[in-house]
Amino acid sequence: MADFDSATKCIRNIEKEILLLQSEVLKTREGLGLEDDNVELKKLMEENTRLKHRLEIVQSAIVQEGGSIASSDSGNQSIVGELQQVFTEAIQKAFPSVLVEAVITISSSPKFGDYQCNSAMQIAQHLKQLSVKSSPREVAQKLVAELQKPIPCVDRLEIAGAGYVNIFLSRSYGEQRIMSILRHGIVVPLIEKKRVIVDFSSPNVAKEMHVGHLRSTIIGDSICRFLEYLGHDVLRINHIGDWGTQFGMLIAHLQDRFPNFQTESPPISDLQAFYKESKVRFDSDEVFKKRAYECVVKLQSGELSYLKAWNLICDVSRKEFQTIYNRLDVKLVERGESFYQSRMEKIVEELKQDGFLEEDEGRLIMWGENRAGIPLTIVKSDGGFTYDTSDMAAIKQRLQEEKADWLIYVTDAGQATHFQTIFSCAKRAKILQESKHRVDHVGFGVVLGEDGKKFKTRSGDTVKLTELLNEGLRRAMEKLVQKERNLVLTQEELVAAQESVAYGCIKYADLSHNRNNEYVFSFDKMLEDKGNTAVYLLYAYTRIRSIARKCGGDFANDMQKVIDSTVIKLDHEKEWKLAKVLLRFTDVMLLIMKNLSLHHLCEFVYEICTAFSEFYDSCYCIEKNKQGEIITVYPSRVLLCEATSKVLEKCFDILGLKPVHKI
Ligand SMILES: NC(=[NH2+])NCCC[C@H](N)C(=O)O
């Protein structure tokens, strides 16, 4: 592994060098437009030749390093990455004057191969600009001619249509890779490890934790699982709304309702009702309102009995949130808005001093770069801080104190502008540096009911999450009983299956939709056992797991022995098709790294399960006689099942699904 890491580092350095050299070559080439008698021209041309020569040396070094990685038994490299590299090199050799990186896509139909390189058209365009006439098909031919040396993962290349290069994967390469998954497990893709802070869930104290927060919880947790799997150092932050003026009225109301709250814990079970009561008083009673404001000042100045009252109120919500997190198995570190109080004071002073704040009708506002969009309100006209202030203090704390390289915020898409402005202001204030930091606002659409309207109960109230999860459990059990699973499973197994299905389907329904779109919450749909649902996948997985068990002998008891003594052959079309899907795992991971959209992983898992079911329908893994006794077991196929279950397991882990042994 150490060798592997250093080889990758080396490649990365070389790649950087190449980029630098390429840009220099470009600059030098631009010099070619100078008049003939320009003395600089000769120098530049010499420089150009020198750089080109240097580029070739670096490229051949890359090929050597790349070769050593491909031949090492890491068994889990990105196929798209490898093809991209080989094709880009071929482009550079065949068309040295063109600076185009190869684009590799997955073919839309098997007749176009497994992968495709469609760069010939782009290259032809570039050549045209350089006054070289060449059709895309000719370009493709030249490219393929350049690719005569065997590429480890490729069986053959074909030119099709207007100049597409169809790439067919090599079966023996596929067999080796599947064997490697069995021997060494799935190797984590090689990427630079980062310190990432994911801000998600983040409900508000004393207010409803609603389906929007549930979406944030599910998506955020899955993103964390994904990043943790890749080996990043992840801090999961629950940025709860636990500060602000509403605490004034809550504390004032608490003092009246439970005067001895300091010694006896007040029995507030329904904090939302308590909130509503205090709000009614706040809106109708001037004396109460005045007292509420005084309470805020006392709380913010840190007076003990006020802090105590505040904590009591937060505790009620905290407990409610925690039961939801426990049920969904989501881990979070609470660090609410209150955490930033002193930091808000500090950053306001700094922003003032640096001249970033402007007065606007008594408020202090801050514009982002180029004064685009709407400005942040940093200080309200009454001197108070806002949501914007806390996010400015938070971004600074996360980048400077926590030394994060990457910040992710998971909230509804409605907050996109807020975060873009925060990022923009943080750049202006030199807190955020684009060259050093990555920031993402991971937005998502609203949750709708089956009627296409905002998700509400029949009576029009917000749906309580505890009740929603309870309904999930009830409906999951109904489904299991319908399938007569209660007759086969023990009580314990049945409950395990119920929880796995209920929470699994709620999470999966959310994750499998493109998060940018609104999404219709429907228990009926998510509990269907056909189609891209958790139920279908959990059943498929359990079925795959049971195959080895049914084979008995070493298959059931000592899989390692089978792995050590079997050579996988993927002769049947359906075996090969399934294997090719499995081998896309790394590329799916790398895609999600870019766009943090987990529906790609759901589509991938679904594709694995459908490819598996095609394989299982056409290929015997076990043959039985009429009496139902096993007469033949096909070890290679059983191993393909084993590899499939390994890949599925990883994906389920990332999606937060918990498969059960029996279902
Ligand atoms: N750093 C942040 N602003 N995180 C998101 C907070 C979400 C906010 N509490 C809400 O309910 O909408």
The ligand as a Gaussian input file, in Angstrom:
#p B3LYP/6-31G(d) Opt

LIG

1 1
 N      -24.985000      26.528000       9.223000
 C      -26.250000      26.460000       8.915000
 N      -26.900000      27.538000       8.596000
 N      -26.830000      25.258000       8.940000
 C      -28.195000      24.994000       8.641000
 C      -29.129000      25.410000       9.722000
 C      -30.567000      25.108000       9.374000
 C      -31.589000      25.904000      10.152000
 N      -31.542000      25.644000      11.551000
 C      -32.981000      25.580000       9.614000
 O      -33.755000      24.922000      10.244000
 O      -33.289000      25.981000       8.505000

